[in-house]
């Protein structure tokens, strides 16, 4: 700044003597504005919130949950923990063509542009123009009255070109607070895009797992239908031989019909899940039918869930990061409003060439310029500025309260997901044991019935128990995978910093 003043005060080499009197005022103007530039920034400085976080999650994980309390990995492709190639392919398609992500990315571009607009307000603006006027004097207008008062029959030309510039000096930091608010809003939008992505991918995974669960139930129904049809054939043979009653045949037929009636529902649910996946990833459903209609196992865990510590959620969950950035943006806007309590200083200037003759238009004597400061101070506004400040303070308090609610909700989500995931694994183990016992019971009951040592009711009951247990086991496999997805979503997916998210989008 001292060098700037020195250059402003110095007379350039070759400067004509008559120009010296113009240098001193310019140097004084520059010095005055330099002093103003050292002004303060109004409004409260932002202090990030520090919510109280527990040292660990209440639902402690152990080997039974197949989860870990260690530090999260830095891989956000959390779905790869299922080891399912088809799921990986669907996730890649979702990241490439999902409409929800396209909307979120457009919002990022909008926020980036708004940040650029806020930053541009800190710099001078300049306009360049040129014009030519041809004026013919009017005989009915006194001389000197513009524009035709040149005298009867007189003609005049005006050649003009130049530029004008203005610069509002950000003495009290209102514009800097505006840039700060725009930066924070942009960062919040980036984090919100991460939340949209997390929700989208969790929905794709959930619908895919539900699809595999329906196909598993369908396979169970068809398998049990085959067993029941064998029992029906056996009963009819026993009936024809006089070893079984008509009632046994009817019971066996009713069991077969009941299972056959359940199959269309499973087939309909299968198609609905495929159509949902197509809508989520932005592809026509018919393109997915061949890929997803083939039988395949329900995805199961092949790696531990990186649970981490509760404090990790503050950086890991994109909705928490977005909420924190919204507090910062609201806090900065208090300073934007407060700056209107103080005067606004501007520096304006104009320079160019002006001549009545084209032959002298581009010569040195045609030059003109004007430069000077101005001040604008809103003296009386009926308290409007202060009310606006109070409104921004209230919006900041709202953002802070929303942040606290989101943090508490994140803790609740993780605790709920941890206990649900752990208990679903325990339930699955118990159901697997039940299916093994029921399968053996069907074998024994059928053998005894063939030998005439037991009635058909025992075979019927054993078959019903097996089908019910097998169906519940399929649902349990599905629910365990769904709870794992819920846990990943509650934790914020895989570990990803805000910088990683920005680099991912090329921003």
C-alpha positions, -999 to +999 in steps of 0.1 A: +000+000+000+029+024+008+043+017-026+010+024-042+009+058-025+044+065-035+036+058-072+005+079-070+024+109-056+053+106-080+052+126-113+058+103-142+087+111-164+078+135-192+047+147-175+039+183-186+041+209-159+004+218-163-005+183-152+012+185-117-019+201-102-040+170-111-016+146-094-019+158-059-057+154-057-054+119-071-027+110-046-049+124-018-079+103-030-058+072-032-045+078+003-080+083+016-093+052+001-063+032+012-071+043+048-107+032+044-097-001+030-081-009+064-116-008+079-131-037+099-155-064+089-189-060+107-210-089+119-201-119+142-172-141+132-183-177+126-176-202+153-183-238+143-207-257+166-193-283+189-221-307+199-216-330+228-210-365+214-208-397+234-175-415+236-190-446+220-223-460+207-246-475+233-252-506+212-217-519+214-208-542+185-191-576+189-181-605+167-217-616+165-226-584+146-197-587+122-191-550+127-161-530+139-156-500+161-124-491+144-118-461+122-138-459+090-121-467+057-117-439+031-137-458+005-172-445-001-182-476-023-198-492+007-220-515-014-189-534-024-190-550+011-218-573-003-196-588-030-224-588-055-213-580-091-249-572-102-253-547-074-220-531-082-232-527-118-265-511-108-247-487-085-223-476-114-254-470-136-270-450-108-240-428-104-238-422-141-275-416-151-297-412-121-321-382-125-318-373-088-281-368-091-285-347-122-308-324-103-283-322-074-254-315-097-273-287-114-279-271-080-241-273-074-235-254-107-261-228-096-244-224-062-210-220-079-224-193-102-239-175-072-206-176-054-190-161-085-216-133-085-209-125-049-172-124-055-175-101-085-192-075-064-159-068-047-143-055-078-148-024-100-172-023-128-165-005-161-186+003-192-173+013-226-193+032-252-191+054-283-216+076-302-219+101-329-246+129-329-256+151-359-277+181-348-296+206-370-307+238-354-344+248-351-356+282-361-384+280-335-362+273-304-340+299-287-303+295-291-288+274-263-319+253-256-309+217-262-310+198-284-320+219-313-310+254-300-280+259-323-295+287-343-317+286-374-302+263-400-270+256-380-256+221-380-233+204-355-215+171-350-204+154-318-179+125-318-176+108-285-160+076-270-149+066-236-155+045-205-169+050-170-160+029-140-173+026-104-161+008-074-179+005-041-151+002-014-160-026+010-150-006+040-171-024+066-169-058+050-205-063+039-194-076+006-168-099+022-195-113+044-216-118+013-188-138-003-184-158+030-221-166+029-220-176-008-190-199-001-207-216+028-239-220+008-219-236-021-202-260+003-236-269+018-249-276-017-219-299-023-227-317+009-264-320+000-254-336-033-236-362-012-267-368+009-288-372-023-262-397-036-262-416-003-300-418-002-302-428-039-276-456-036-292-469-004-326-470-022-311-489-051-295-514-027-327-517-007-348-524-038-322-548-052-321-568-019-359-568-018-359-581-054-335-609-044-356-616-013-387-620-034-369-643-058-357-663-028-393-666-015-404-675-050-378-703-051-389-715-016-425-715-027-417-735-058-395-759-039-422-765-013-448-768-040-428-796-055-427-814-021-464-808-016-472-822-050-452-853-042-472-856-010-505-852-030-494-880-054-485-902-025-518-895-008-537-903-039-518-936-043-526-944-007-562-935-013-564-957-044-549-986-024-575-980+004-549-969+028-559-932+030-592-913+033-607-889+009-601-862+036-563-867+033-565-862-004-585-830+000-561-817+026-531-824+004-548-807-025-557-776-004-521-773+007-509-774-030-535-748-040-525-725-011-489-725-022-498-720-059-519-690-049-488-673-033-466-676-063-483-649-085-479-624-057-442-631-055-439-627-093-457-594-093-435-581-064-405-592-085-415-570-114-424-541-092-389-541-076-373-542-111-394-512-122-384-493-091-347-499-097-351-488-133-367-455-122-340-449-096-310-454-119-326-437-150-330-467-172-361-482-189-373-512-169-373-535-199-336-532-202-332-546-166-356-576-169-330-599-184-303-588-161-323-590-129-348-618-135-323-646-132-322-663-098-293-651-076-285-653-039-295-625-015-264-603-010-246-611+022-218-594+041-182-602+031-165-575+052-169-557+085-190-525+087-166-496+096-187-482+125-161-459+140-169-434+168-199-411+172-177-381+166-169-394+132-205-387+121-198-350+122-175-353+092-189-386+077-226-378+073-232-353+044-265-341+060-246-330+091-219-313+070-246-295+050-264-284+082-231-270+096-224-250+064-259-236+065-252-222+099-220-205+086-240-190+056-267-176+079-241-162+103-223-144+075-256-129+063-259-111+096-228-091+086-243-084+052-273-069+068-253-050+095-231-033+069-261-012+058-260+006+092-228+023+080-220+045+050-212+031+016-182+046-001-177+045-038-151+057-063-164+066-097-146+079-128-151+085-165-125+091-193-127+093-231-124+114-262-149+141-274-148+164-303-170+184-327-148+175-356-138+141-369-103+154-378-095+163-342-114+134-325-083+112-320-060+139-309-047+146-274-068+178-268-100+157-272-092+138-240-113+143-209-117+126-175-134+129-142-128+110-110-140+113-075-153+096-044-189+095-032-207+085+000-242+071+005-256+066+040-291+055+048-298+079+077-335+070+083-351+037+074-376+032+102-354+005+117-355-017+086-318-026+087-320-036+123-351-057+117-332-074+089-303-081+112-327-096+138-342-117+110-308-130+100-299-137+136-332-157+140-323-176+108-289-184+122-306-197+154-329-218+133-300-233+114-282-241+146-313-258+161-317-278+128-281-288+130-286-301+166-317-320+155-298-336+126-269-347+149-293-363+174-312-379+146-279-393+132-270-408+166-305-423+168-302-438+133-269-455+141-280-469+174-312-482+159-294-497+129-268-513+151-293-531+173-315-541+144-286-555+124-273-575+154-307-589+162-315-597+126-284-619+125-294-637+157-329-643+143-314-656+111-293-682+130-324-694+149-345-697+118-318-716+100-318-741+128-356-743+126-355-750+089-330-778+094-353-794+120-384-790+100-368-805+069-359-836+089-394-837+104-409-838+069-386-867+059-395-887+090-432-880+088-434-890+052-415-922+058-438-932+087-468-924+067-456-946+039-451-974+064-486-969+078-472-959+112-486-924+112-515-905+098-514-879+070-521-850+093-485-853+107-471-851+071-494-821+064-484-803+096-447-810+090-449-797+054-467-765+065-441-759+092-413-764+068-427-740+042-434-714+069-399-717+084-383-717+050-402-686+040-393-668+072-356-677+067-357-661+032-373-630+047-346-630+075-318-632+049-334-602+031-340-583+064-304-588+075-291-574+043-315-545+045-304-537+081-268-537+068-278-511+042-296-491+069-264-492+090-243-480+062-267-452+054-269-442+091-231-440+092-230-418+060-219-445+036-182-452+033-157-426+046-156-395+023-144-360+031-159-329+017-128-324-005-132-359-019-168-351-028-158-319-045-130-336-065-154-363-075-176-337-091-147-317-106-155-287-085 
